[in-house]
Amino acid sequence: MSDVLPRLISIGSRKATDPMDRYLERRQLFRKHMQVDASSLFRVVAEQVYDTQMLHYEVRMECVRYMFAKWKTYRRLVSGDFDEYLWQLGKTKTAGTILELGALCHLYRRNVIIYEPFDMGRMITYSKDYKEILRIFMNGLGHFESVLTMQDVDVAAVSQSVSFKMLYKHVFRLPDVNLAVEWMLYPDTFRMGISYEFDSHGRAIRLLCRNGRSFELDRPENTICLLENFQKCPFHSRRLPMGGQFDNLSCMWILLEQGKKPFPYSVAKSMHPYMYRNVELTSAIEACREAYQFGIYMGDYNFKVGAKCQVELDTNRRDRLSVCYIQSIDKKNSVCQVFVEEQGKLVDVPYDNLHPLPPDEFKAWDFAQKRLSMSRMERQFSQMGITSRPHSRQSDPRQNFRSVDVQSVPVGVDHLQQGFVPDPMPRMAPPMPPPPFFGPSGWMEPTQPLMPNYLMIRQTTFVQQTQVGPLSIMMQFLMVEHNTFEFGYGPHPPAPQFNSF
């Protein structure tokens, strides 16, 4: 192994096109791009302090609490109401500034080096007792990004490689992952010639390359087969006769020989210890693309119908936020109708009064739920005799699910002679039984409608407990129940029912 040529650390992407990135790379610095949003400053600090960007909301709230505790220092630096400033800072739509950067430096006891376009950076020393340093790049638009040294990139690349290999080798149990990574990224390694090392039982345990690199081969009992039919795999199936060309090689090697890739190149680069990829940014971009394509709510201020969020009902008590479900939003995004859990009623509120849930309470919408709910809808249509699917998966679920095949076609002689049978009409829901006039208070279980609705409006009857005096009072009213969960459009069950009588 001493003859193996060492490889230099590299970025798992194309050559930087930004002149500022090339300017920093020539000085052994690397600018790690952040997601362009209002939390860029807190993402940078969270990554350099806690080694993860997932805690950016906690860093934001720690900054708010620290500035509130040191209000005598920061109040004179804020124009306007200081309490209102901290209230807005606690929301993820408010961007951090140099003032918050200074507060975070005092909070985490760190000095900072601020890099600007074509500037080697200027050191800001908040205290000589602070030993650690934050490296932050700031452009002229108020966006912050992280600056790493090449030593930091080396450590990050190894950590990223270990994490991805643990996932694919010990969780997915893929065979010969290291061999596949080398084959995909450095194919010339195997073109020079290879040899095998065998154990006492004649099984290949190691693959040796002419350039000095070697790869330990996995055993079939510790891995799973990658082929569609594992019985056709000579490595995992012992029913096949021995003596073939690939008996000692795994199905991973067979796929690579056939020119098939077991995983994307981006994953291979992430598993290489000498390549570093900005996985957080690429994952965020892909999530935003899928959210835009499928209309999925991501827990931000871009609210969707069916989203669970917080609403500000009393403007005088802004610290009290109620959990609600969005029922409808007007076209101008000015007024929306929400169902408030604690009150159990529908309320019309301004759009600006809505706030997302904290990241630890938000549950992302599942794409698999959309597919499962769509299959349930297809089964419901098949029970009604409708064979055609709705228009599209990406169609607006608020529209009525009508099909061109569901039409009242007159049955004539010509149609009967041709064997034409018209599609049956959708059945109507059975009538509700009459409510009892006496008995305990309770909600009557409604009948599930056969045709799907976006907002399922049902008539519910409430019977009051009989008392001495007049007869029991029967009240009928409309209960609006959110039905988007049935079609995968929202992540939450129908709005809960509250017995307020």
N, C-alpha and C positions, 0 to 999 in steps of 0.2 A: 504493500500500500504506500510505501515511501516514494515509489516511482510515479504515483498518480499526479498529474498536473493539477495544481490548485486553480479553482475558478473564482473569478471576481464577482462581487455582489452586483446585481443589476436590478433594474425596475422591470417588472413583468408587463411592459407595455411598449408601444412604439416610441421612437425618439421624440423628446419633448418639442413641441412646435412653439410654445410660448418662449419668447426671448428671455423673460425673467427667470423661467425655470432653467434654461441653459446657463444663464448668468450665475445662478446659485450652484448648479452642478459643477461648474469649473472651480468653484471654491469649496468643494466637498460638502455641500449642503443640499438638502432635498426638501422641496415644498410639497407637503401633502395637502391636496385639495380637499376642501370640506363642502358639504352640501350647502347650497346657496339658500339660506333661510335666515330667520331672525335669531336662531340659536347658534350661529357659527362661533361666536366668542366662547360660549359655554361649552361647546363641543371641543374646542381646542384645549381649554383648561381641563376639562374632564379627561381627555386623552393623555395629557402630559402629567396629570396628578394621579388619576386612578387607572390609567392604561386602558381606558375604554370610553367610547363616546356615548354609550348607553345611559350614562349618569349625567347627561347634560341638564336635565330638568332638576335633579337634586342639586347640582352646582348653582343653577339659577336661584333656587329657593334659599340655599345657604347664603348667597350674595344678598338677597333681599333681607334675610334675618340679620346679617351682619351690619348692613347699612341702617337698618332700623335700630339696632343696638347702639350704633355710633351716630345717632341722628344729629348730635351737636356738631359733628365734623362735616357731615355730608349735606346738611340742610342748607347751608349757605352756598353750596355749589350747585344747587338745583333752583331753577327759576320756576316759580309757581308753588302750588301746594305739594309739600313733600310726601304726605300720605297718598295723594293721588298718583304721584310719580312711582312710589313703591308698589301701589296696586297695579298699575299698568306694567311695571317691570316683572311682576310675577306671572304675567301672561306670556305664552310662547310666541305671540305675534309681535312682541316688543323686542327690538334688537338691542344688544349690549353696546356700550360705548367705552371710551377711554376711562370714564369715571368708574364704571363697573370693573374694568380691568385693574385699576388701582386698588379697588376694594378687595378683589380676589387675590391680588398679590399680598396684601396685608393679612388676609384671612388664611392663606396657605403658606405664608412666610417665604415668599419667593420674590426675587427681582426679575426683571423682564428685559429681553432684547427685542426691539421692534424693528422689523425689516419692512422696507417700502420699495417700490419699483426702482431697480438699479441703485440700490443703497445697501451697503454691507451691514447696516443695522446700527442702531444707537442704543446704548445701555442706559436703562433707567434704574437707578438704585434707590429703592424705598427705605432700606435699612442695611447697614453693614453686617448685621447679625444674620441676615438671610443668606444661606449658603447655596441654595438651589436656584436655578434660572429657568424661566419660561422663554421659549423662542417662538415668536408669533409674527406672521406676515400680515400686513394690513394694506389693503388697496385704498384708493381714493373714494370708494363707494360705501365704506363702512363694513366691508366683509373681512372676516378674519380667517386665516389659515395657519396650519401648523408647519413649523420649520424643524427638520430633524437633521442631525449630523449623520455622517455615513456609519459611525459606530452604532448609533441608534437604529439605523436601517438594518445593519447586520444582525443585531439582536432580535429585531422585529421579524425579520425573514425566517430565522430559525424557529421562533415561537409560532409563527403562522404555519410553517411546515409541520411542526409537531401536532398542532391542532387538527389540521386537515388529514394527516396520516392516521391519527387516532380515530377520526370519523370514518374514513374509508376502509381501514384495515380491521378495526376492532368493533365497529358498529355495523357497517355494511358488509364486512367480512369478505372483501374482494381479494382474490389471490394475486400475488406478485405485483403489488402496487408500485414499489420502487422500480421494478423492471419496466413497467408501463410508462412511468414518468420519464425515464431515461430514453425510452424508445420514441416517445412523442416529441421531446425537446431536443435530443441529441441523437438523431438516427445514425450519424456516422460512427458512433461508438461500436455498433454491431456489424458494420460493413467491413471492418478490418479483420474480422474472424473471431470466433468464440469457441470455448471449450467448456467441459462440464467436470464437476467434482462429484464423485459418487461415494455413498456410504458402504458399510459392510454388506448390506442387503441389495446392493446394485441400484439404489435409487438416487437420482440426481438431487443433490442438496445445494449446489452452488453453481452459478454461471460465471465464467471468467472471460473477460475481454482482453484484447491485445494491448489496450492502452493502460492496463493495470487496474481497471475497475472491476469489481465483482459484486454479484447480487445474490443474496440468499433466497432460495426458492421455498415456497410454502408447501405444506402438506394438504391433501384434500380434506382430511377430517377437521381442519381448522378454518376452512373457507367454504364458500357457496359457489355454485356453478353460474357462469355468465351466459351460457347457451340457453336457447328457448326450451330445449329438451335435454335435461341433464343425463338421460340414459344414452345419449349419443356422444357424451363427453368421455374420452378414454381416461381422463384424470380423476373424475368424480364417480364414474360408474365402473364397477368391476365386472359387469356382465359382458362387456366387450372383450374379444380375444386379445391377448397381449402380443407384443411384437410389432406394434405399429410405429409410425414415425414419431408421434407425439405422445407416447405412453408416459414418459417421464416429465412431460411439460404440461403446464396447466392450460385451462381454456383461455386464460388471458393471453398466453403466447400464441394460441391458435387464432384469436381475433386480431392480434397485431400482425401476424403473418398474412392474414386476409385483407389487410388494409383498413380494418374497422377500429374505431377509437372507443374505448370503454367509458370515457368521460371527456368533457370539453377540455380544450387547451387551457382555459382560464383556471380550471381546477388543477391541471398538471403543473402550471406555474405556481400556484399557491402551495403545492406540496413540495416544491423544490426549495432546499434550504438556502440557495444562492439567488433567489428571486423574491422580490417583495412586491405585492400587489395591494392597491388601495381597495380592499374588499368592502369596507364600509360605504364608500362612495358608489361603487358599482352596484351594490345591493340596494342602496337607496334609490338610485336611478331606475333600476329594474322594477322596484316596488311601485314607484310613482307611475311608470309606464303601464303596468298592469292595472293600477287603480284607475287611471284615466280610461283605459280600454274597457274595463268591466264596470265602471261606475262604483268603485268600492271606496268606502270612507276610511281614511287612514288616521283618524284621531287628531286632525288639525282643524284649522278654522274654515276649511272648505267643506261645509256641512252638506250632508246628503239626507234625503228623506229616509227615515228609518234609523237614523243614527242615534245613539245614546250619548247624551252630553249633559252639560249643566246650564241652568238658566238663572238669570238674575231677575227675580220678581220684584224685589223692593230696592229701588235705587238709593234709598237712605241707609239700607243695611247691605252694603255691597259685599260684606264678608260672608253673608249667608247665601249659598248657592244651592238650588234644588236640582235633583236628578230628573231628567225628562227624556222623552222620546219625540223626535221630530215627526210630525204627521204630514205637514205640507209646507212648501216654501213658494212665495210668489215669484213671478218672473223677474222682478227688479231686485230681489234679495233684500227687501226692506222689512217685510213682516212675515212671520211664520207661525204656524200653529203647532203647539207641543202638548204632549200629555205629561202632566206633572205627577210623579209617583206619590209624593206625600199628601197631595190634595185629591188625587184620583179624578181629575177633570181636565178638560181641554182648555187651553189658554192661548190667546193671541198675544204674542210678544214681539218686540222689534228684533230684527236679525242681529243687531250689534249686542244684544243682551245674552247671546249664546256663547258659551265657552266650552272647550273640549275637556274631557276627563283627564285627570293626571295619568301619565304614562303607565304607572303601576296598576291602575284600575281599568285601563282601556283594553279591550279584547278585540283583536283584529278580525275582520270579516274573513271567513274561510272560503276559498275558491271551490274546494271540494263540496261544500254545502250547496253551492249553486248547482253543481252537477247532480247531486243526490235529489235536491228538490225538483229539478227539471225532470228526472226520471219518475218521481212521484206524480208530477203533473201529467206526464205522458200516460201513466197507468190510469189516472183519473179520466183522461180523455178516452182511453181505450174502453173503459167501462161504460162510457156513454155512447160508444159506437163511432167515435170520431177517429179516423185513422191518420189524418194529416197533422203535422206538428204546427206549433205556432210559427209566426213569421221568422223570427230570429232569436237567438239567445241574447243578442245585444239590443233587442227591441225594448222599448220602454215598458216596464211591467205595470205601469199605471194605466196602460191602455187595456181595453177589454180584449180578452183572448178570443178573437173571432177567427174563424177559418172560412176560406172560400168554399170549402166542401159542405159546410153546414148551411144549406139553403133549402127552402121549400120548393122542391121540383115536382111539378105535376106528373103523375103517373099516367101515361097514355098507353095506347095499344102498341105504338112503335117501340116504346121503351121496354114493354114486357116481352115483345118479340125478340129484341136484341139481348135479353137477359139483364137489363139494367135495373138495379135496385137502388132507390134513392137512399142517401144517408139519413139515419133516424134523427129526429129532432132531440135536442137536449131535454132530459127529464127535469121536471120541477121538483123542488124540495118538498117533502111531505109536510102537511100542515102540523103546526104545533098543537099539542093537547091542551085542552082548556085548563087554566090554572085553578088550583083548589082555593076555596073560599075560607077554609079554616085550616089551621095547622101552624107549625112553627115558622118563624121568619126565615127566609132563604132565597137564594137566586135559582131560578129554574134553568136547567142546562139547555142551551139552544140547540137547534138542529144544524148540523154542518151543511152548508150549501154545496150543491154539486158543481156549480160554475165558480171558478176562482175569481175573487175580487181583490183589488189592491187594498182598499179599506173595507173590511167586512162590516157592514152596518146591520146590526141585528136588533130585534125588538125583544127586550127582556121585561119580564113581569115580576114585580116585587109585591109580596103579600104581607101586610102588617099583622102582627100578633093580635088575636082577638082580645078585646078588653070589654069591660062593662060599659055599656052605652050604645052608641050607634054601631052598625055593622062594620065589619072590617073594610078598610079602605084599600082599593086596588088601584095601583098607579102603573101606567105604561109609559116608557120613555125609550129613546134610542141610545144604545151603547155602541160607540165606535171603537172597534177593536182592530189593532194593527195586524194585518195578515201577510206582511211581506216575508215573514220568516218561512212561510210555507213554500215560497218560491226562491229562497236563498238571497233575497234582496236586502235583508237586514239581519244582524247577528243576534237579535234578542227575540224572546217569545212574545206573544201578544200582550198588550198592556194589561197589567193586573187590575183586578176588580176590588173595590173597597166598599164595604158595607157601612155607609155613612148614616144610616137611619137608626 
